[in-house]
Amino acid sequence: MNELSLYVHIPFCARKCRYCDFVSFADKNECFEPYTKALVSEIGRKSLWAKGYTIKSIFIGGGTPVILKRKQLADIFFAISKDYDMAEDCEITVEANPGILDRQMARQLKSMGVNRLSLGVQAWQKDLLELLGRIHTVYDVKSAVEMAHDADIENINADLIFAIPGQKMKDWEESILKTIDLGVKHISAYSLIFEEGTPFMEALKNGELKPVSDKDDRRMYYLADEILSDAGFIKYEISNYGKPGFCSRHNINYWKCGDYLGFGLAAHSYFEGRRFSNTKNLADYVKKDGNPNLIEDYSEVLSKKVKMSEFMFMGLRMMEGIKIQEFQERFGEDFDEIYGNTAKDFVEKKLLERTKDGFRLTRRGIDVSNVVFEGFLL
């Protein structure tokens, strides 16, 4: 049986964060119901594509999914469970803003089958949270974890951001340690990126914000490595750490170039060799009732060269690296003929190292990973 992951995009939030470039909107409560109806319609229509596939993971992200009314979320979950063949141990994740989640919602998520919660913690310092545009407090974070545990959701991820303008090393250390103390099973630690079109980028251009130096960025990155390793977390991808048995199956599917279907505004899919995405226009998506034939605004059938390139640079994001035999079985090509010289060159530069069955990034390679990834583009 073929395996498949699902992503569902909820593009609504209480307030848009200053660094966020995702397709999401604040103050659109009147759109919740028509959007949910169109989303449910899209989920139902695409279920025909998924016949013969078992769903191994579902990720409902945003935006802030838990901002929807409980019945709207229930309708979405019912649409999936009704028409898709879900594995018994399917990993089902919902993103939540700690300032929005309440006890009733946590219990409802559990009753709908959610077994993993992803909290946007980001920082523990009031001034940094305000700078980022977050609406929650440290108290909200503690309460959200407590409510999740009370609802018997033990698998909790916390997102953290480092290299925030004005963030000190002690701030970052405190954020990591305090998050560990919550008893979460997974931590995603990301370096802040100034994205075009965001208030943060405008503030950077205007000189209102000063980025953290590259040196301090790397110091923060490896401080997280050290602290999380000592706390029993396994670093399994460049920015992701999980307790044993709690690495994200959904994310791993992305990095291993597995098939996934996306639903909702601007959602991306990679399915049976084709990459495609939905419209970013909210009114258009609702008007066309989530009809896959009408809402698609991008499509590309990937060539073998593109697939091989993505196998390399996505796989090298993972700490286990890539396996030569897996490459050869998937593409029917000799690894040494395609990438032998490139891999050898990066090994000599100490950016890659050999494993028993392939290659992985070295510590130095992680620091310049984009250079390595570009080297494997065909």
N, C-alpha and C positions, 0 to 999 in steps of 0.2 A: 504493500500500500504506500503510495506517495504521500509525503508530508508537506504541510502548508502552514504558514503563519498569517494572521490577520492583523491589520492596523486600522483603527477607527479614529478619525479626527473630529474633535469637538472644538470649534474655533472661537469659543467664548470664554471670557475671563472677567473678573471684577475690575481689574485695572491692568493696563498694558505695562509690562516692565520696561525700563528704559534701555535695556540691552537687547531686547527680544526682537528678532526679525521673522519669527514664525507667522503664518497666516492666522491671525487671531484678532478678536475685537472685544472692546469693553462697551458696556451700556447698550447691549443688543438683546435685552430680555424678550422683546416682542418677536424675535426671530427663533427663539428656542423651539417652539412647537412646529412651525412649518419646516424648519431645518431637520428636526427629528423625523418628521414624516418622510421627507425626501431621502434621508439617510437610511431609514428602514426599507424604503423602496429599493434603493441601490443594493443594500445587503441581500434582499430577496432575489433580485434579478441576477446578481453575480453568483448566486449559489449554484446555478446551472454549470458555471465554469469549474466549480470545485468538486463536482461529482468524481468519485474515485480517489479523493484526497482526504487524509485525516488531519484535522487541525491540531497542531502541537502547541501553539502559543497564540494568545490574543493580547494586543496592547491597545488600550484606549487612552489616547493622549490629547494634548491640546496646545494652547488654551488650558482650561480647567474643567475637565469632564464633570466633576462633582458639583459644578455650578448649576447643572440642569436640575429640573424637578425630578423627584424620585420615580414618578411614573414614566417620564421620558427615558430615563436610563433603563428602566425595566423593559420598555418597549424595544430598545436597542438589543438588550441581552436576549430577549425572547426571540427576536428575528434571527439572531445568530444560532441559538440553540435549536431552533425549529428546523432550520434548513441546512445546517452544516454538521458533518460527522466529527465530533470533538473527541479527542483522545481522553481516556479516563483520567490521566494525569496532566491534562492540558494546563499550561501555565497561563493564568489570566491576570493581567496587570492593569490597574487603573492609576492614572496620575491624579494627584490631589495637592491643592494648595493648603498648607496647614491652617491658614486663616479662614478657610471655607468649610472644611470637613467638620461634620457634627456627629454625635453619637448615633443618631438614627440612620444617617447615611452610611456610616461604617458598618452597622449591622445589616443594612439592606445589601450592601456590596457583598458581604459574606454570604447572604442568603441567595444571591444571584450566581454564586460560584467563584467570585473573585478570591484568589488566594495569594495575591501579591499587590502591595501598595507602593507607589513611588511618590515620595514627598519632595517638593521643591524647597529644601531647607536653605541652601545657598551660603548663608553665613550666620554667625551667632552674635554679631555686634550690631547694636541698634543703628548706629550711624551708617554702617555699610548696607544694611537692609534698606534703609531709607534712600541711600544713594542709588541702589539698584532699582528702586521703585517697587519693592515687595510690600505687600499689605499685612504680612503676618509678624508676630513677635516670637521671641524665644519661648514664651509661655504657650503660644499656639502650637509650636513644634512639639513640645513635651505632651501637651494635651492630645494632639493628633496621634502620636505613637501610643499613648495610653488607651485611646478609644479603639484603635486598630487591634491592640492586644486583647482588649475586653471583648471585641467582636471575633476573636480567635483567628485574626490574620497576623501570623507571625513573620511572614516573609516580607520585610519592609526594606525598600531602597531609599537612600537619602542622596539627593543631588547637592553637591557642594561646588562653589566657584572659587578659584584662586586667581591671583594677579589682578585683583580689583584695585583701581586707583585709590591710593591712601591706605591700602591694607598692609599691615605690618606682619612680620613673620610670627609674632606672638599671637596675632589675631587668627592667622591661619591654623596655627597649632591648637589654639583653643577650640576653633570650629571643628577640627577633626576629633579631638579628644572628647568634647561634649557630645558629639554625634555618636561616637562609639559607645559612650555611657548610656545612650538610649536603648541599646540592645538591638540595633538594626542589623540585618543580615547581609546587606549589600550597600556599598557606597560608590557613587560615580563622582569623580573629581575632575572638573573641567577648568582649563585655563580660559579666562574671559577673552572673548573675541569681539572686536569692534566691528559690527556689521553695518554695511551701507544702509542708509534710510532710517537708522535708529537714532533716538535722542542722544545716546552715548557717542555715536560717531559725529554728530553735529557738535557736541560739547568738546570732543577731541579736536576737531578742525578749528573750533573757535578758541582753543587754548584754555578752555575751562576745566578740562581733565588732562592729567598727565599719566601716560601708561606706565605700568611697572616695568622695570628694566628686564631685559632678557635673562640676565644673571639671576635676579631675584625670582623670576618666573620659574627657572630651573631649580633653584633652591627650594621653592615651595613644593614643586612637583616631587622631588626626591625626599622631602620631609614627610609627605603623605605616604610614600612608599615605605619608609622606615617605620613610621608609627603604626600604619595599618598591618604591616607584616608582623610586628611585635604583638599586635592584638589578635592575630590568628586569621586575618583576611588573606585570601589568595588573589594576587594580581593576575588576572587572566586576559586582560586587554589593556591597551595603552592607558586608558582612563578609568578602568572599572575593576572593582575589588569585591569579592564575595566570600563569605564564610563557606567552608566545605559543604557542597550540596546546594548552594544558593546562587551560583552563577546564572545570569539571565539567559534562559534558553531562547527567548525572542531575539535578543541582541546577537547572540551567537549565530543564529540563523542568517541575520544580515551579513555578518562578517564572513560566513562560509558560503555566501552567494546562493542561499536557498530561496525557494519560491515564497512570495508573499503577495497578498492582495490588500490594497488600501481602499478604504471607504471614507467618503466625506470630502469636504472642501480641500482642494490642493493636495489630496492624498496621493502618494506614489505607490506603484505596484511594480513587481518584477515577477513575471509569470510565463512559464513555458518559452523562455528565450526572448520575451518582449518586455521592454520597460515603458511604462506609460503613467500619466498623471491626470488628475481631474482639474477642472477649472478653478481659478482662485477668486472668481466673482461670486459672491454669496447670493445675490439676487438671481443670477443665472442658474446657479446650482438648484435653488429652490424651485424656480419656474419650470425647470426641465425635470423635476421630480426624481432627481438622482438617476436618470436613465443613462446607463453606461455608454450607449451609442451617441448620446448628445452632450454629455458633460466632459468627455475626454478632450484635453487640449494639447497633449503631447504624446507621441508614440515613436518608439524606435525598436526595430528588431536588431538585436546585438549580433555582431559578427563574432566568429571564433576568436579573432585577435583581441577584440574588446573583452570577451569573456575570460580569456587567459590573463589579460592584464589585470582585470578586476579580481580574479582569483588570487593573484599575487599580492596586490597592495591592500586588499581587504584582509586576506589571510595573515599577512605580516603584522597587522594591528594586534593580533592575538599573541600572547606570550609563548604559546606552543609553536607558533610559526606555521609554515606550510610543509606539507608532506609531498615528496616527489612522486610516490606511487599514486597518490590521490590525483595529482595533476595529470599523470599519464593515463589513468583509467577514465578520468572525466573527459579529456580532450583527444585521446588517441594520438598524442604527439610525444616525441622524445624530449624530456625536460632539458637535457644537455644541449640539444640542437637549438632549442628556442632561447633558453635563458642561462646556459652553462657559463658563458663568458661574463655575463652581467653579474651573476651570483659570485663568481670567482673574484671579480674586481671589487665587489663590496666586502667580501671576506678579507681580502688583502688590505682594504682601507679600515678594517675593524668596525664596519657598520653592520655586517651580518656575521653570524657564526653558524657552523654546521651543527645539526642535531643528529641523532641516530637515523632519522628518516627524512631529513630535509634541512630547512634553514629557518632562522629566527633573527630578529633584531638584537643587536647588542645594546648595552646602556647608551653608548655613544650614538648608535643608530637610531634609538628612540628620540634623542634630542634633535636629530635632523631627518626625521622619518619621511617628511615630504620629499626630500632629495632622493631617498631610497625608492619611494613609491614611483616617482617620476622615471626612475631608471628602468622600471619594468613595463612602462607603456610601450606598446607595439604600434 
